[in-house]
Amino acid sequence: MMLVALIVVAFLALIPLVLWPSVTAGRAGKLLAALSIVVLPVVAGLVGLSTHMERAKTVSFCISCHVMERYGQSLHVDDIGHIPATHYQYNRVPRETACYTCHTDYTMFGDYNSKLRGLHHVWVQYLGTIPDKLHLYTPYRNRECLHCHEGGRSFLDAVTHKSEPGRFAQIRNESLSCVSKECHGTTHDVTKLGDFPVWPPDAHKVETHP
């Protein structure tokens, strides 16, 4: 609402300048011109950028691109072996921002190279050819797991994590990936979505009585 209000005010402030250009001859007119041409558009742009950045963290934004729809659907796979699905369904991550929570360094939120790749995605979305299967540019980092799980009892007490000396060190220094096949290897298996039931099943729907 604030962004809309700023745009409306900026537009209204321009009307006197368009209808009566001579108003800028006086000091008050110059201040009005500076406000309507420079200050208000800059403020509206900054508010718009902030609003968009927050919206870009939501799942609804991420799956608004056709190629990402299946990845959104994979969050509803009713199988505990699918790591993103269990995190989403058991509220281990905020459902509204589940994608961003586990991909904090992706495209506009990452480094310079990530931002450039994000621009490439925009180009492909509208003018290029979208591939059938997506791949991460770089291996998934354990940091994305540890910023929530580090220090947690379920992480520290996990039998597989304590199965051999040095396992925690391997996880922390990235020499053993959390999403390797021997650990939590099933992530967004979008090629087999039809092979799994979907959560929540009909039995979990709230019954209504007349």
ABEGO torsion letter per residue (X at the ends): XAAAAAAAAAAAAAAAAAABAAAAABAAAAAAAAAAAAAAAAAAAAAAAAAAAAAAABAAAAAABAAAAAAAAAAABBBAABAAAAAAAAGABBAAAAAAAABAABEAABBAAAAAAAAAAAAAAAABBBBABBBBABBBBAAAAAAAABGBAAAAABAAAAABBGAAAAAAAGABBAABAABBABBBBAAAAAABBBOBBAAABBBBBX
